Amino acid sequence: MDQTQIFLTICGMGAVTYLPRVLPMLILSGRTLPHWLVRWLSYLPATVLAALLIPSLLCRNAELSITADNLYLLAAIPTVIVAWRGRSFFGTIAFGMVLVALLRYLL
């Protein structure tokens, strides 16, 4: 690959990454969105987080692992309860990390 092709590839990748983020801001900046759409969009962060976390909690070695030896699943269950009851992001992260460390030490 020559330098020009590498440079054009990097510029193309930058445009593909940047444009989907900037275009909605430019198009929607002067408009007011309907309440139902704003409410619907508010669920997106939780949905994306769940889509990222669930496979790593339930799958091990590309297989479904809902067993007692799945350390991350064991730690996730009480951590979700702490997150729901405490509603503290950093407290939940700290609790989950300590719980994983304890389970690794004990098991």
C-alpha positions as CSV (number, residue, x, y, z in Angstrom):
1,M,0.0,0.0,0.0
2,D,1.4,3.4,-0.9
3,Q,1.2,6.5,1.3
4,T,-1.5,8.1,-0.8
5,Q,-3.8,5.2,-0.4
6,I,-3.2,5.0,3.3
7,F,-3.9,8.7,3.7
8,L,-7.1,8.4,1.7
9,T,-8.2,5.4,3.7
10,I,-7.6,7.3,7.0
11,C,-9.5,10.4,5.6
12,G,-12.4,8.1,4.5
13,M,-12.5,6.4,7.9
14,G,-12.6,9.8,9.6
15,A,-15.5,11.0,7.4
16,V,-17.5,7.8,8.0
17,T,-17.0,8.2,11.8
18,Y,-17.6,11.9,12.0
19,L,-20.5,12.5,9.6
20,P,-23.1,10.3,11.3
21,R,-22.4,12.2,14.5
22,V,-22.4,15.7,13.1
23,L,-25.2,15.5,10.6
24,P,-28.0,14.8,13.1
25,M,-26.8,17.7,15.2
26,L,-26.7,20.1,12.3
27,I,-30.1,19.0,10.9
28,L,-31.9,18.8,14.3
29,S,-30.3,21.7,16.1
30,G,-33.0,24.3,15.4
31,R,-36.0,21.9,15.8
32,T,-38.0,20.7,18.8
33,L,-38.5,17.0,18.8
34,P,-41.9,15.5,19.8
35,H,-42.1,14.4,23.4
36,W,-42.7,10.7,22.5
37,L,-39.5,10.7,20.4
38,V,-37.4,12.3,23.2
39,R,-38.8,9.7,25.7
40,W,-38.1,6.9,23.2
41,L,-34.5,8.1,22.7
42,S,-33.9,8.3,26.4
43,Y,-34.0,4.4,26.5
44,L,-31.1,4.1,24.0
45,P,-28.2,4.3,26.4
46,A,-29.6,1.5,28.6
47,T,-30.4,-0.6,25.5
48,V,-26.9,-0.2,24.1
49,L,-25.3,-1.0,27.4
50,A,-27.5,-4.2,27.7
51,A,-26.6,-5.2,24.2
52,L,-22.9,-4.9,25.0
53,L,-23.1,-6.6,28.4
54,I,-25.5,-9.5,28.0
55,P,-23.4,-11.5,25.6
56,S,-20.3,-11.3,27.8
57,L,-22.3,-12.3,30.9
58,L,-24.2,-15.2,29.3
59,C,-21.6,-16.6,26.9
60,R,-18.3,-18.2,27.5
61,N,-16.1,-19.7,24.7
62,A,-18.9,-18.9,22.2
63,E,-21.4,-21.1,24.1
64,L,-24.3,-20.2,26.3
65,S,-23.2,-20.6,29.9
66,I,-25.9,-20.1,32.5
67,T,-24.3,-22.2,35.2
68,A,-23.1,-21.8,38.8
69,D,-19.5,-21.6,37.6
70,N,-20.1,-18.5,35.5
71,L,-18.3,-16.0,37.7
72,Y,-19.5,-12.9,35.8
73,L,-23.1,-13.9,35.9
74,L,-22.9,-14.7,39.6
75,A,-21.4,-11.2,40.2
76,A,-23.9,-9.5,37.9
77,I,-27.0,-10.5,39.7
78,P,-26.3,-8.8,43.0
79,T,-24.7,-5.9,41.2
80,V,-27.9,-5.2,39.2
81,I,-29.8,-5.2,42.5
82,V,-27.3,-2.7,44.0
83,A,-27.6,-0.5,40.9
84,W,-31.4,-0.7,41.1
85,R,-31.6,0.1,44.8
86,G,-28.7,2.5,45.1
87,R,-28.9,4.3,41.8
88,S,-25.3,5.2,42.1
89,F,-23.2,4.6,39.0
90,F,-19.8,4.7,40.7
91,G,-21.1,2.8,43.7
92,T,-22.4,0.0,41.4
93,I,-19.1,-0.2,39.5
94,A,-17.1,-0.4,42.7
95,F,-19.5,-3.0,44.2
96,G,-19.3,-5.1,41.0
97,M,-15.5,-4.9,40.9
98,V,-15.1,-5.9,44.6
99,L,-17.6,-8.7,44.1
100,V,-15.8,-10.1,41.1
101,A,-12.5,-9.9,43.0
102,L,-14.0,-11.7,46.0
103,L,-15.5,-14.4,43.9
104,R,-12.2,-15.0,42.1
105,Y,-10.5,-15.3,45.4
106,L,-13.0,-17.6,47.0
107,L,-13.8,-19.7,44.0
